[in-house]
């Protein structure tokens, strides 16, 4: 019998209690409560994967109302990793990631996914000094841009510049992601241009791959 797919409480905490806490309206909180997430009570140790996906749908609808779904999920992914790295465990992990740099940090990303759910296996292939390919068995969201946002923001926080994360081959469950970036030294001459390049790269990944 196949084990039930679960998302751990720390994952829910990172997004809904840390990253989005001040952006959740009463109406949004009510919708989440109806879906099984009562943010006024202690979190359950686990939630089903389908519950988590519903929580993401509600957050996308309320927090990013009017935004295209792909872009909303990308932004949720970015906010998730911000919340994740604000936890006690996450802060320690971020410190290590910054020491390792983007390439080495990304090759250790299995740990993050394994501490988030019980169903996301990761394969990582290095395509160069500033490019890696990820394959996830279950992205844990309706749209692949959620994980694209996660990977892009994690790469930025570990020192990458002009980050682009492109999802490909999404089959409703698994997906492949191509992540590339520039090293800090390349962007040091004109940091303001690097910042604009990072923003532009992020925006481009919110569109479905051709």
Secondary structure as GFF3:
##gff-version 3
##sequence-region A 1 210
A	DSSP	beta_strand	6	8	.	.	.	ID=ss1
A	DSSP	alpha_helix	9	12	.	.	.	ID=ss2
A	DSSP	pi_helix	13	19	.	.	.	ID=ss3
A	DSSP	three_ten_helix	21	23	.	.	.	ID=ss4
A	DSSP	alpha_helix	26	35	.	.	.	ID=ss5
A	DSSP	beta_strand	46	48	.	.	.	ID=ss6
A	DSSP	alpha_helix	49	63	.	.	.	ID=ss7
A	DSSP	alpha_helix	69	84	.	.	.	ID=ss8
A	DSSP	alpha_helix	88	100	.	.	.	ID=ss9
A	DSSP	alpha_helix	102	107	.	.	.	ID=ss10
A	DSSP	alpha_helix	110	114	.	.	.	ID=ss11
A	DSSP	beta_strand	122	128	.	.	.	ID=ss12
A	DSSP	beta_strand	131	136	.	.	.	ID=ss13
A	DSSP	alpha_helix	145	157	.	.	.	ID=ss14
A	DSSP	beta_strand	161	168	.	.	.	ID=ss15
A	DSSP	beta_strand	175	182	.	.	.	ID=ss16
A	DSSP	alpha_helix	184	187	.	.	.	ID=ss17
A	DSSP	three_ten_helix	188	190	.	.	.	ID=ss18
A	DSSP	alpha_helix	191	204	.	.	.	ID=ss19
###
